[in-house]
Amino acid sequence: PVLQQQQKLQQKQPQPQPQQQQQQQQQQLTGAGNALDPVQKRVSVFESPPLSSTRITTEQVTPENVQEIKEKIVQATSGGAASRLSASNVSLGLNHHQPPRQCFEFAHQKAPIVSWNFNYDELYPLQSKNVAAIPMASQEPIVVKELVRCLVALKGSLIMPQKPHPAAGLLEFQLSPQLTDSCRDMVKEILPFAANFSCVQQFIEESSILEGGLVLQALRSVLKTLMTDYYLSIAQLDDSRFQRQGELTMQRLLQFLKPLFPTMEELAATVSEIRATNCRGGQVLTLLYDRITATSGTIEAQRVLERLIEAAAVPFMEMLQLWIHRGVINDPQKEFLIEHSAMELSENELVDYWEKQYTIRQEKVPCFLTKYADIILRTGKYLNVVRVCGSAELQPTISPISKPFGYRHADQSYIDAIEEAYNFASSSLLNLIMDKYDLMGRLLSVKRYFLLQQGDFITEFMDAVEEDLRKDVDSLHPIRIANLLDVTLGLSSAKHDQYHDELKTTLLAYGIVTQISKIMDNEDAFGDPLGDTSQLKGIECFAFSYKAQWPVSIVLNLWTISKYQMIFRQLFYLKYVERMLCRVWIDNNKTRQQFAPSTAKLYRSAFTLRQKMLIAIQSFESYMMIEVIEPNWHIFYHNMKQVKNIDDVLKYHQDFLDQCLKNCMLTTPELLKPIINLCNICIKFCDFLAEATTMEPTETFSGRVEQFRHDFTNQLMTLLRKINETATSSTSERFINLIHRINFNSYYSEGNDK
């Protein structure tokens, strides 16, 4: 009965509500004073606060305030979205005028929020340890514990890292003054290892973004693998410290870390140099290769560096393999040794496509590929041309992509793969251009027209356009000259040339001397500048042009055609003057019979001067065609039978043109100008004779002829003197042959021309 009464009394007492229970518990906690553990206080710092604007408790939900709760939720969600949208718009507006960073730099990288390195931000104070009052035997385990934590970048209260300056070297530490001298010395001996580890860890964190490039990403990956192994080793040490108390002493810890010191020090020095030089791509591989070669560390450190360079070279060698096997560049971060300048094939009319489409980044060439950089460049260029031309039967098959090759420091098998790919690519492109596109046939076609080999065509063409070319260039109609060319090609034997449709006519806005000066000064001699053409005749501006199609335009590019144009303009001008002198000779034969013998004597000096001019012009013409062009063409034709790649074709072709230009005196304005002046004197003399033959010869006529003779002789002697000076300093003997042709038996030099 007593128990029943007690139960009834307890039921009558009011039970406390859950809220009252929480308040009572809080009062009990606060009434207990500051009895909470400091660790619990620190943990409470990281507790997320409740969302007060959207927090709903069970007691607040009633049928009356459901609508109010809905409005609060809608307002909160729409307001957050609007605020995020406005914030993004503001950020876009602020950063719109700032261009994005073009290159990756370690100095601009920020440490991540979650880091495996030392944290220098004081989120909460560490509990200080008073070890001064502890005996030395009990002090060492505490210091060892802090050292083990420091080796994995966790700071403590006795060993505190100092936040380094960006320009400073390794990390420095501040030791607690409570440590004894002997303990302090042991700690200082181990701390450089922790500083080196922190340096490596900092590099891993800073190179984590994609802008650093694939090589840095591969290097970061292998460093993370090494650091993972290091973490496992430190974890085993820490585990042995807990399981077997007292066995891990500072002496044993130092003995364990001593073999790892050279490796960690070399890793820290390597990543520090990469950060300092801000190198990427092939530069990283060069740096690692140089450190392997010049390192004075242990064998283990060299092995680690070899592991680093072999792992970092994997993406680089993949890009290299794609380039030498397919002619394609996959380099989003611009770290490969070949640079691609995007341009269309139509731009070949303005620039040299073959030379500027792909170039070598000298700073990105790894030192172990320096000797083969040019071969690598040409291999990809050859395959790129084959791929652009769509030649499916010549697609590379010797080294499939399914069999990748990599870099091994002790094995240079990748060099054999590069040479094998080069041999295949060079032969593929050479066969494509020589066989499918008939390069030699096109070169012979160019020789027929530009070097005046097709004699009947040149004669008929000059007969058709001679009257037009005598006019001022401003009064000429290019369409008429083009039509006359088409008619002449159809009437002469040139109609059997299957490539004659690629021959075109053009009227340049400058003379040949100006064109030579532009090319010698590396100016744009291919455009159509708006120069002063009021004083130029059509014969001075006329030239052929040739529109070669891709890939023949690799050889017959615009720069090469301009050299052909210079030779053609000089030959065409000499041929034009020769025709005028021959026409005057024909007219003189008709008119000399109209006068008495005594009167015809006055024409004798004019006829003699005309013959001297004709001999000089024909000597220049035959010298260029017989002694310069033909011998060099035979050498070029013989070399073309032995070529092994397209670069040999380009080299031999350029040598042929350069030799022709040099021996034809077209590369030296000091020699070219007297030749042009001689031609102009001959043209003026022909015009004078054409007008004077209808009149009675007088003393005035004789005086004019004497003046022409004086001007012609002085100009010719000046030219011979300059040619002699050039022949003395030049190894070419053809200049001497020209002197012997014109000044036969020293006719002019001994003053026989009276």
Buried (B, 14 or more C-beta within 10 A) or exposed (E): EEEEEEEEEEEEEEEEEEEEEEEEEEEEEEEEEEEEEEEEEBEEEEEEEEEEEEEEEEEEEEEEEEEEBEEBEEEEEEEEEEEEEEEEEEEEEEEEEEEEEEEBBBEEBEBEEEEBBBBEEEEEEEEEBEBEEBEEEEBBBBBBBBBBBBBBBBBBBBBBBEEBEEEEEBBEBEBBEBBBEEBBEBBEBBBBBBBBBBBBBBBBBBBBEEBBBBBBBBBBBBBBEBBEEBBEBBEEBBEEBEEEEEEBBBEEBBEBBEEBBBBBBBBBBBBBBBBEEBBBBBBBBBBBBEBBEEBEBBEEBBEBBBBBBBBBBBBBBBBBBBBBBBBBBEBEBBBBBBBBEEEEEEEBEEBBBBEEBBEBBEEBBBBBBEEBBEBBBBBBBBBBBBBEBEBEEBEBEEBEEEEBBBBEBEEEEBBEBBBBBBBBBBBBBBEBBBEEBBBEBBBBBBBBBBBBBBEEBBBBBBEBBBEBBBEEBEEBEEEEBEEBBBEBBEBBEBEEBEBBEBBBBBBBBBBBBBBBBBBEEEEEBBEEEEEEBEEBBBBBBBBBBBEBEBBBBBBBBBBBBBBBBBBBBBBBBBBBBBBBBBBBBEBBEEBBEEBEEEEBEBBEBBBEBBEBBBBBBBBBBBBBBEBBBEBBBEBBBEBBEEBEBBBBBBEBBBBBBEBBBBBBBBBBBEBBBBBBBBBBBBBEBBEBBEEBBEEEBEEEBBEBBEEBBEBBBEBBBBBBEBBBEBBEEBEEEBBBBBBEBBBEEEEBBEEEBE
